[in-house]
Amino acid sequence: MDITLDINLGIKPIKMIEKLKKAKDTGKVNNLMIGTNKIGNYKWLIESMSDKWETVYSKGQLAKAKVSLTFKEYR
């Protein structure tokens, strides 16, 4: 799944990337939610992740990034 993190939409991209990396590195499982919809019957873990910084403001603040996530359903 590819997602866009944009500061103009009320998301702090760097904080969300750190949170996603921590979940991946610790193997934390959670419900996969898209909007208010729960996906699947079980929880999911992040199998792999990559990020690409798209917009960085002059003082180094990350404003927009794309994140690619691969999930595995956890039973």
PLY file of the C-alpha trace (Angstrom):
ply
format ascii 1.0
element vertex 75
property float x
property float y
property float z
element edge 74
property int vertex1
property int vertex2
end_header
0.00 0.00 0.00
1.31 3.45 -0.87
0.26 6.41 1.26
1.02 10.12 1.13
1.77 11.97 4.36
1.23 15.71 3.98
1.65 18.39 6.62
-1.10 20.39 4.88
-3.56 17.63 5.79
-2.77 17.82 9.50
-0.18 15.02 9.54
3.40 15.47 10.72
5.13 13.19 8.19
8.35 12.63 10.15
6.45 11.62 13.30
4.21 9.23 11.38
7.21 7.66 9.60
8.91 7.15 12.98
5.73 5.58 14.39
5.38 3.23 11.40
9.07 2.23 11.56
8.75 1.47 15.26
5.68 -0.71 14.62
7.58 -2.57 11.88
10.78 -2.99 13.89
8.97 -4.28 16.99
6.59 -6.53 15.05
3.59 -4.81 16.59
0.26 -6.07 15.23
-2.78 -3.83 14.85
-6.06 -3.61 13.05
-5.67 -2.27 9.53
-8.03 0.66 9.16
-8.75 2.58 5.98
-10.85 5.56 7.00
-13.28 4.05 9.47
-13.30 0.60 7.82
-11.52 -2.34 9.41
-9.83 -4.53 6.79
-9.96 -8.30 7.30
-10.90 -10.36 10.33
-7.48 -10.44 11.95
-4.75 -8.00 12.88
-1.87 -7.08 10.56
1.84 -6.48 10.89
4.07 -4.33 8.72
6.38 -6.67 6.84
8.35 -4.01 4.97
8.42 -0.26 4.57
10.14 2.41 2.53
9.74 6.17 2.43
10.51 8.87 -0.09
10.72 12.49 1.02
9.04 14.77 -1.50
8.86 18.23 0.09
11.25 19.60 2.69
10.95 23.18 3.88
14.00 25.47 4.09
14.69 24.72 7.77
14.64 20.97 7.20
11.01 20.32 8.14
9.58 17.38 6.21
6.30 18.57 4.67
5.35 15.72 2.34
6.45 12.11 1.96
5.28 8.93 0.26
5.42 5.71 2.24
5.16 2.20 0.80
3.99 -0.48 3.21
3.68 -4.23 2.84
1.41 -5.94 5.34
0.95 -9.53 6.46
-2.20 -10.73 8.13
-1.41 -12.03 11.61
-3.37 -15.00 12.92
0 1
1 2
2 3
3 4
4 5
5 6
6 7
7 8
8 9
9 10
10 11
11 12
12 13
13 14
14 15
15 16
16 17
17 18
18 19
19 20
20 21
21 22
22 23
23 24
24 25
25 26
26 27
27 28
28 29
29 30
30 31
31 32
32 33
33 34
34 35
35 36
36 37
37 38
38 39
39 40
40 41
41 42
42 43
43 44
44 45
45 46
46 47
47 48
48 49
49 50
50 51
51 52
52 53
53 54
54 55
55 56
56 57
57 58
58 59
59 60
60 61
61 62
62 63
63 64
64 65
65 66
66 67
67 68
68 69
69 70
70 71
71 72
72 73
73 74
